[in-house]
Amino acid sequence: MTRPPVLEDAVGAHEIRPRYALLVNPFYAKDPHASFGKHVLTPSLALTSIAGATPAHWSIRYWDENLLDGRPPYEPLPEVVGISVHLTFARRAFEIAQWYRSRGSKVVLGGLHVLSCPEECAPYADALAVGDGVQLWPRILADVESGCLRSKYAATYESDYRQDPAPRRSILPRRSFLTTSSLIATRGCHNRCGFCYLATDGLRMPYRMRDPHQIASEFEADGQPYGVFVDNNLGSNPAYLRALCDALRPLRKIWSAAVSIDVTDDPSLIRAMALAGCTGVFVGFESLTDQNLTDARKKTPKACDYARRVRLLHDNGIQVNGSFVLGFDHDRKDVFVQTADWVEENRLECATFHILTPYPATPLFRQMEAEGRLLHREWALYDTAHSVFRPRNMSPEELEQGYAWMYQRLFSHASIWRRRPEDLRAVPPYLAMSYLYKRSNRLWRLLIKHHLVRAVWQPLVELTRLRHVRFRAELEAREASKRRAGSVVAAGV
C-alpha cells in the first residue's frame, strides 16, 4: 500500500492497437494513520466521465493501480493513454507516461496538477488537457485519428452541464469497490476557501446543476443499493437539493454526500434528505475556531452552533463524517485534544483529519510563499498527512505528531465505543462499519488484492439500507400524523 508496482521492460515486441484508449489512475502511497478502506469506496468519476465521452468506434479500458493488480497493461499497447495527474502522485504519473511513450503510445495528461503546473507536466505528455476533459477528450481522439495532435487543449467549465454524457460505469471492476455508483449532480461550490483546490488560479468553475431526474436514472441504472455523491458541496443550492431529493425518494436506495454545515439552516431540508435515502454526510467543519474560518474565507455558521446542527442530522438518522484541518494560524498545541474531545462529545460516527496544505496556485500557497514558510516543493508530501510549511504556534514536527495522535485516539476501541449512536438499533451496524473501515488496514490489502471489497461490504450496506427504510417509514408516519392533526385543527377553526 506504500510502493507502486515496478514498471519492468515488456518482453518482446508489442504492436499498438489503433482506436484503443487506456485510462489510468496512478498509484499513490497510502497514509498508514488513516483507513486504507476509503480508497476503494468508489472509483474515480473523472475517468469514467471521460470514458462516457469516448466515441463509439474507440475501445476503452480503465486501470486503477491502487487496486493492486500490478503494472498497467501493455498487451496490446494502447494508441492513446489518458492519465489523471494529482500533485501527490505526479511523479508516478510521469513514470507511467514515459513508459508508454517510449513504446509508441500517445500520452494525454489531465487533472488539477496539469492546470496548476503545466510547465512541469508538458515534458511527459504528447498533449495536455487543461480544464473540462469531457469536452476535450473527443477532440483529442479525433486529432489522433487525423495525425494532427496538438500539444495543449483547453476548455472552460461553462458548458451546459446537463448535456454531458453519463459516466461509463460498465468499464469498472465492480467487485473491487464498495459501490460503483459514484454520482455527481452539481459542479462548483458557493465557498471559495483559500486552501481549497477550487481556488486554484485559472480554475473558474461556476456552479452548475444537472437535471435531478437524470441523476436518479443513472443511480437506478447502475443497479447498486448505495450511491456516493462526489459533488464538492451538494447543498450549495438548497432548492436544487430539495428537487434532487424528490427525484431520489422513490428509488428506496441509500446515499451519502459532502455538504457544508449550513445545509442545516432549514430543518425541513434535512428531513427531505433523510426521506430520500441519505444515511451519511461528509461535513467540512475545518476548525472549531471562528478566526481560522474567517481567515480561510469559509462561509459557515459560528463554531459554537456546530453541535446543535450535528444533533439535527442525527435526529434524522444521518451519520456525520466530520473533516478537520489542523495547523491554521490560530491553532495551538491544544487543538488536537480539543478537537478530539468535541468529536467524541458530539458522537460523530467518523472523522477525517488533514494537515493544512498549500496546494500550488492557490491563495494559501501564495501566502505561504510570500511569508517564506514553505519547507519544500516535494509534491508527494503535499498529501495532508505531512507538514510542508512552518505553522505559527508549533513546529512542523509537533503538527505531524498531533495529526498522528488524533487518528490513534479516534480509531481506538474506547473512542469508537464513546461515539456509538444513541439509537440502540443503529449500534451493531455502526460498530461493524467502524471496525472494518478504521481498524482493518492489514485486512484491506488482502481484500483489495483479491477483489473481495464488495463481497465483504455488501452485507453491511444492505443491513444499513433495510434499517434506513424502516426509519424512513417511521418518519413518514410522523409526517402523516402531523398533517392529520393539522387538518383537524383547521377543520375546527
For each residue, the residues with C-beta under 8 A, 3 or more apart:
1: 29 30 32 36 441 444 445
2: 29 30 32
3: 29
4: 26 27 65 92 95
5: 27 65 70 71
6: 71
7: 71 95 96 99
8: 71
9:
10: 14 74 75 103
11:
12:
13:
14: 10 74 75 76 77 103
15: 76 77
16: 76 77 78 79 103 104 105
17: 20 59 76 77 78 79
18: 79
19: 57 58 59 79 145
20: 17 58 59 60 61 76 78 79 80
21: 54 58 59 60 61 78 79 80 81 82 141
22: 60 61 63 72 73 78 80 81 82 105
23: 47 50 51 60 61 62 63 81 82 83 84
24: 63 64 65 72 81 82 83 84 93 96
25: 44 47 62 63 64 65 66 84
26: 4 65 83 84 85 89 92 93 96
27: 4 5 65 66 89 92
28: 66 86 88 89 92 383
29: 1 2 3 380 383
30: 1 2 34 36 39
31: 34 383 385
32: 1 2 441
33: 385 403 404 407 408
34: 30 31 38 352 385 407
35: 38 437 438 440 441 444
36: 1 30 39 440 441 444 445 448
37: 40 41 436 437 440 441 444
38: 34 35 41 437
39: 30 36 66 448
40: 37 66 67 176 177 178 444 447 448 453
41: 37 38 177 178 179 228
42: 45 177 178 179 180 181 182 228 230
43: 47 48 62 64 172 177 180 182
44: 25 47 48 64 84 182
45: 42 48 49 167 182 183 184 230
46: 49 50 84 111 133
47: 23 25 43 44 50 51 62 82 84
48: 43 44 45 51 52 62 167 168 169 171 172 182
49: 45 46 52 53 133 134 164 165 167 184
50: 23 46 47 53 54 82 110 133 134 137
51: 23 47 48 54 60 62 167 168 171
52: 48 49 134 164 165 166 167 168
53: 49 50 133 134 135 137 138 164 165
54: 21 50 51 58 60 137 138 141 168
55: 58 138 141 142
56:
57: 19
58: 19 20 21 54 55 141
59: 17 19 20 21
60: 20 21 22 23 51 54 168 171
61: 20 21 22 23 73 78 171
62: 23 25 43 47 48 51 171 172 173
63: 22 23 24 25 69 72 73
64: 24 25 43 44 67 176
65: 4 5 24 25 26 27 68 69 71 72 92
66: 25 27 28 39 40 448
67: 40 64 173 176 448 451
68: 65 445 448 449
69: 63 65
70: 5
71: 5 6 7 8 65 74
72: 22 24 63 65 96 99 100
73: 22 61 63
74: 10 14 71 77 100 103
75: 10 14
76: 14 15 16 17 20
77: 14 15 16 17 74 100 103 104 105
78: 16 17 20 21 22 61 81 100 105
79: 16 17 18 19 20 21 105 106 144
80: 20 21 22 105 106 107 108 140 141 144
81: 21 22 23 24 78 96 97 100 105 106 107 108
82: 21 22 23 24 47 50 108 110 129 137
83: 23 24 26 93 96 97 107 108 109 110 111
84: 23 24 25 26 44 46 47 93 110 111
85: 26 89 90 93 109 110 111 112 113 114 121
86: 28 89 90 93 111 112 113
87: 90 112 113 116 117 359 360 379 382
88: 28 379 380 382 383
89: 26 27 28 85 86 92 93 380
90: 85 86 87 93 94 113 117 120 121 379 380
91: 94 95 379 380
92: 4 26 27 28 65 89 95 96
93: 24 26 83 84 85 86 89 90 96 97 109 113 124
94: 90 91 97 98 121 124
95: 4 7 91 92 98 99
96: 7 24 26 72 81 83 92 93 99 100
97: 81 83 93 94 100 101 107 109 124 125
98: 94 95 101 102 124
99: 7 72 95 96 102 103
100: 72 74 77 78 81 96 97 103 105 107
101: 97 98 104 105 106 107 124 126
102: 98 99
103: 10 14 16 74 77 99 100
104: 16 77 101
105: 16 22 77 78 79 80 81 100 101
106: 79 80 81 101 126 127 144 149
107: 80 81 83 97 100 101 124 125 126 127
108: 80 81 82 83 125 126 127 128 129 140
109: 83 85 93 97 114 121 124 125 127 128 129
110: 50 82 83 84 85 114 128 129 130 133 136
111: 46 83 84 85 86 114 115
112: 85 86 87 115 116 197 200 203
113: 85 86 87 90 93 116 117 120 121 360 379
114: 85 109 110 111 117 118 121 128 129 130
115: 111 112 118 130 131 200 202 203 361
116: 87 112 113 200 201 202 359 360 361
117: 87 90 113 114 120 121 360 361
118: 114 115 121 122 128 130 152
119: 122
120: 90 113 117
121: 85 90 94 109 113 114 117 118 124 125 128
122: 118 119 125 128 151 152
123:
124: 93 94 97 98 101 107 109 121
125: 97 107 108 109 121 122 128 151
126: 101 106 107 108 149 151
127: 106 107 108 109 140 149 150 151 152 153
128: 108 109 110 114 118 121 122 125 151 152 153
129: 82 108 109 110 114 133 136 137 140 153
130: 110 114 115 118 152 153 154 155
131: 115 135 136 154 155 156 157
132: 135 136 155 156 157 159
133: 46 49 50 53 110 129 136 137 155
134: 49 50 52 53 137 164 165
135: 53 131 132 138 139 155 159
136: 110 129 131 132 133 139 140 153 154 155
137: 50 53 54 82 129 133 134 140 141
138: 53 54 55 135 141 142
139: 135 136 142 143 153
140: 80 108 127 129 136 137 143 144 149 153
141: 21 54 55 58 80 137 138 144 145
142: 55 138 139 145 146
143: 139 140 146 147 148 149 150
144: 79 80 106 140 141 147 149
145: 19 141 142
146: 142 143
147: 143 144
148: 143
149: 106 126 127 140 143 144
150: 127 143 153
151: 122 125 126 127 128
152: 118 122 127 128 130
153: 127 128 129 130 136 139 140 150
154: 130 131 136
155: 130 131 132 133 135 136 159
156: 131 132 159 204
157: 131 132 187 188 204 205 206 208
158: 204 206
159: 132 135 155 156 163 164
160: 163
161: 164 187 208 209 210
162: 209 210 211 214
163: 159 160
164: 49 52 53 134 159 161 210
165: 49 52 53 134 168
166: 52 214 218
167: 45 48 49 51 52 182 218
168: 48 51 52 54 60 165 171
169: 48 172 180 181 222
170:
171: 48 51 60 61 62 168
172: 43 48 62 169 176 177 180
173: 62 67 176 177 451
174: 177 180 454
175: 451 452 453 454 455
176: 40 64 67 172 173 448 451 453 454
177: 40 41 42 43 172 173 174 180 453 454
178: 40 41 42 226 453 454 457 461
179: 41 42 182 224 225 226 227 228 454 461
180: 42 43 169 172 174 177 222 224
181: 42 169 218 219 222 224 226 227 228 255
182: 42 43 44 45 48 167 179 227 228 230
183: 45 215 218 219 227 228 229 230 255
184: 45 49 187 210 229 230 231
185: 209 210 212 215 229 231 234 240 244
186: 207 208 209 210 231 232 233 234 236 237 240
187: 157 161 184 205 207 208 231 232
188: 157 198 205 206 207 208 232 236
189: 192 196 198 207 232 233 236 260
190: 207 233 236 260 299
191: 196 198 233 260 297 298 299 300
192: 189 196 198 199 297
193: 196 198 199 286 296 297 298
194: 199 295 296 297 362 363 364 367
195: 199 296 325 356 357 358 359 362 363 364
196: 189 191 192 193 199 362
197: 112 200 203 359 362
198: 188 189 191 192 193 203 205 232
199: 192 193 194 195 196 203 362 363 364
200: 112 115 116 197 203 359 360 361 362
201: 116 361 362
202: 115 116 361
203: 112 115 197 198 199 200
204: 156 157 158
205: 157 187 188 198
206: 157 158 188
207: 186 187 188 189 190 236 237
208: 157 161 186 187 188
209: 161 162 185 186 237 240
210: 161 162 164 184 185 186 214 215
211: 162 214 215
212: 185 215 216 240 243 244 246 247 248
213: 216 217 247
214: 162 166 210 211 217 218
215: 183 185 210 211 212 218 219 244 247 248
216: 212 213 219 220 247 248 250 251
217: 213 214 220 221
218: 166 167 181 183 214 215 221 222
219: 181 183 215 216 222 224 227 248 251 253 255
220: 216 217 223 251
221: 217 218
222: 169 180 181 218 219 227
223: 220
224: 179 180 181 219 227 253
225: 179 253 254 461 462 465
226: 178 179 181 253 254 255 256 461 464 465
227: 179 181 182 183 219 222 224 253 254 255 256
228: 41 42 179 181 182 183 255 256 257
229: 183 184 185 234 255 256 257 258
230: 42 45 182 183 184 258
231: 184 185 186 187 234 257 258
232: 186 187 188 189 198 236 258
233: 186 189 190 191 236 258 259 260
234: 185 186 229 231 241 244 257 258 259
235: 238 241 257 259 260 262 263 269
236: 186 188 189 190 207 232 233 240 260
237: 186 207 209 240 241
238: 235 241 242 263 265 266 269
239: 242 243
240: 185 186 209 212 236 237 243 244
241: 234 235 237 238 244 245 263 269 272 273
242: 238 239 245 246 269 272
243: 212 239 240 246 247
244: 185 212 215 234 240 241 247 248 276
245: 241 242 248 249 269 272 273 275 276 278
246: 212 242 243 249 272 276
247: 212 213 215 216 243 244 250
248: 212 215 216 219 244 245 251 253 255 276 277
249: 245 246 275 276 277
250: 216 247
251: 216 219 220 248 277
252: 277 469
253: 219 224 225 226 227 248 277 465
254: 225 226 227 277 278 279 461 464 465 468
255: 181 183 219 226 227 228 229 248 276 277 278 279
256: 226 227 228 229 278 279 280 281 282
257: 228 229 231 234 235 278 281 282
258: 229 230 231 232 233 234 281 282 283 284
259: 233 234 235 263 281 282 283
260: 189 190 191 233 235 236 263 283 284 299 300
261: 264 283 284 285 300 301 306 309
262: 235 265 299 300 301
263: 235 238 241 259 260 266 269 270 281
264: 261 267 270 309 312 313
265: 238 262 269 301
266: 238 263 269 270
267: 264 270 271 312
268: 271 272
269: 235 238 241 242 245 263 265 266 272 273
270: 263 264 266 267 273 274 312 313 316 318
271: 267 268 274 275 316 475 479
272: 241 242 245 246 268 269 275 276
273: 241 245 269 270 276 278 316 318
274: 270 271 278 316 317 318 471 472 475
275: 245 249 271 272 472 475 476
276: 244 245 246 248 249 255 272 273
277: 248 249 251 252 253 254 255 468 472
278: 245 254 255 256 257 273 274 281 318
279: 254 255 256 317 318 319 464 468
280: 256 318 319 320 321 349
281: 256 257 258 259 263 278 313 318 319 320 321
282: 256 257 258 259 321 323 352
283: 258 259 260 261 320 321 322 323
284: 258 260 261 298 323
285: 261 288 303 306 322 323 324
286: 193 292 293 296 298 300 323 324 325
287: 292 293 296 303 324 325 328 330 331
288: 285 303 306 324 338 339 342
289: 292 293 303 328 330 331 335
290: 293 294 302 303
291: 294 295 330
292: 286 287 289 295 296 328 329 330 331
293: 286 287 289 290 296 298 300 303
294: 290 291 297 298
295: 194 291 292 328 329 330
296: 193 194 195 286 287 292 293 328
297: 191 192 193 194 294 363
298: 191 193 284 286 293 294
299: 190 191 260 262
300: 191 260 261 262 286 293
301: 261 262 265 305 306 309
302: 290 305
303: 285 287 288 289 290 293 306
304: 307
305: 301 302 308 309
306: 261 285 288 301 303 309 310 342 346
307: 304 310 311 342 345 346
308: 305 311 312
309: 261 264 301 305 306 312 313
310: 306 307 313 314 320 322 346 348
311: 307 308 314 315 346
312: 264 267 270 308 309 315 316
313: 264 270 281 309 310 316 318 319 320
314: 310 311 317 318 319 320 347 421 422
315: 311 312
316: 270 271 273 274 312 313 475
317: 274 279 314 423 426 468 471 472 475
318: 270 273 274 278 279 280 281 313 314
319: 279 280 281 313 314 349 350 421 430
320: 280 281 283 310 313 314 348 349 350
321: 280 281 282 283 348 349 350 351 352
322: 283 285 310 343 348 350 351 352
323: 282 283 284 285 286 351 352 353 354
324: 285 286 287 288 339 343 351 352 353 354
325: 195 286 287 328 353 354 355 356
326: 331 335 336 339 353 354 355 356 399 402 403 406
327: 331 355 356 387 389 391 394 399
328: 287 289 292 295 296 325 331 356
329: 292 295 391 392 393
330: 287 289 291 292 295 392 393
331: 287 289 292 326 327 328 335 391 392 393 394
332: 335 393 394
333: 336 393 394 398 402
334: 337 338
335: 289 326 331 332 338 339 402
336: 326 333 339 340 402 403 405 406
337: 334 340 341
338: 288 334 335 341 342
339: 288 324 326 335 336 342 343 406
340: 336 337 343 344 406 409 410 415
341: 337 338 344 345
342: 288 306 307 338 339 345 346
343: 322 324 339 340 346 348 351 410 419
344: 340 341 347 348 415 418 419
345: 307 341 342
346: 306 307 310 311 342 343
347: 314 344 418 419 420 421 422
348: 310 320 321 322 343 344 351 419
349: 280 319 320 321 419 421 430 434
350: 319 320 321 322 434 437 438
351: 321 322 323 324 343 348 406 410
352: 34 282 321 322 323 324
353: 323 324 325 326 403 406 407 410
354: 323 324 325 326 357 384 385
355: 325 326 327 384 385 386 387 399 400 403
356: 195 325 326 327 328 364 384 389 391
357: 195 354 382 383 384 388
358: 195 362 364 365 367 368 369 374 382 388 389
359: 87 116 195 197 200 362 364 365 382
360: 87 113 116 117 200 365 379
361: 115 116 117 200 201 202 365
362: 194 195 196 197 199 200 201 358 359 365 366
363: 194 195 199 297 366 367
364: 194 195 199 356 358 359 367 368
365: 358 359 360 361 362 368 369 374
366: 362 363 369 370
367: 194 358 363 364 370 371
368: 358 364 365 371 373 374 389
369: 358 365 366 372 373 374
370: 366 367
371: 367 368
372: 369
373: 368 369 389 390
374: 358 365 368 369 377 388 389
375: 387 388 389 390 396
376: 381 388
377: 374
378: 381 382 388
379: 87 88 90 91 113 360 382
380: 29 88 89 90 91 383
381: 376 378 386 388
382: 87 88 357 358 359 378 379 386 388
383: 28 29 31 88 357 380 386
384: 354 355 356 357
385: 31 33 34 354 355 400 403
386: 355 381 382 383 400
387: 327 355 375 391 396 397 399 400
388: 357 358 374 375 376 378 381 382
389: 327 356 358 368 373 374 375 396
390: 373 375 395 396
391: 327 329 331 356 387 394 395 396 398 399
392: 329 330 331
393: 329 330 331 332 333
394: 327 331 332 333 391 398 399 402
395: 390 391 398 399
396: 375 387 389 390 391 399 400
397: 387 400 401
398: 333 391 394 395 401 402
399: 326 327 355 387 391 394 395 396 402 403
400: 355 385 386 387 396 397 403 404
401: 397 398 404 405
402: 326 333 335 336 394 398 399 405 406
403: 33 326 336 353 355 385 399 400 406 407
404: 33 400 401 407 408
405: 336 401 402 408 409
406: 326 336 339 340 351 353 402 403 409 410
407: 33 34 353 403 404 410 411
408: 33 404 405 411 412
409: 340 405 406 412 415
410: 340 343 351 353 406 407 415 438
411: 407 408 415 416 438 439
412: 408 409 415 416
413: 416 417
414: 417 418
415: 340 344 409 410 411 412 418 419
416: 411 412 413 419 420 431 434 435 438 439
417: 413 414 420
418: 344 347 414 415
419: 343 344 347 348 349 415 416
420: 347 416 417 427 430 431
421: 314 319 347 349 424 426 427 430
422: 314 347
423: 317 426 427
424: 421 427
425: 428 467
426: 317 421 423 429 430 467
427: 420 421 423 424 430 431
428: 425 431 432
429: 426 432 433 460 463 464 467
430: 319 349 420 421 426 427 433 434
431: 416 420 427 428 434 435
432: 428 429 435 436 460 463
433: 429 430 436 437 460 464
434: 349 350 416 430 431 437 438 439
435: 416 431 432 438 439 440
436: 37 432 433 439 440 443 456 457 460
437: 35 37 38 350 433 434 440
438: 35 350 410 411 416 434 435
439: 411 416 434 435 436
440: 35 36 37 435 436 437 443 444
441: 1 32 35 36 37 444 445
442: 445 446
443: 436 440 446 447
444: 1 35 36 37 40 440 441 447 448
445: 1 36 68 441 442 448 449
446: 442 443 449 450 452
447: 40 443 444 450 452 453 456
448: 36 39 40 66 67 68 176 444 445 451 453
449: 68 445 446
450: 446 447
451: 67 173 175 176 448
452: 175 446 447 455 456
453: 40 175 176 177 178 447 448 456 457
454: 174 175 176 177 178 179 457 458
455: 175 452 458
456: 436 447 452 453 459
457: 178 436 453 454 460 461
458: 454 455 461 462
459: 456 462 463
460: 429 432 433 436 457 463 464
461: 178 179 225 226 254 457 458 464 465
462: 225 458 459 465 466
463: 429 432 459 460 466 467
464: 226 254 279 429 433 460 461 467 468
465: 225 226 253 254 461 462 468 469
466: 462 463 469 470
467: 425 426 429 463 464 470 471
468: 254 277 279 317 464 465 471 472
469: 252 465 466 472 473
470: 466 467 473 474
471: 274 317 467 468 474 475
472: 274 275 277 317 468 469 475 476
473: 469 470 476 477
474: 470 471 477 478
475: 271 274 275 316 317 471 472 478 479
476: 275 472 473 479 480
477: 473 474 480 481
478: 474 475 481 482
479: 271 475 476 482 483
480: 476 477 483 484
481: 477 478 484 485
482: 478 479 485 486
483: 479 480 486 487
484: 480 481 487 488
485: 481 482 488 489
486: 482 483 489 490
487: 483 484 490 491
488: 484 485 491 492
489: 485 486 492 493
490: 486 487 493
491: 487 488
492: 488 489
493: 489 490
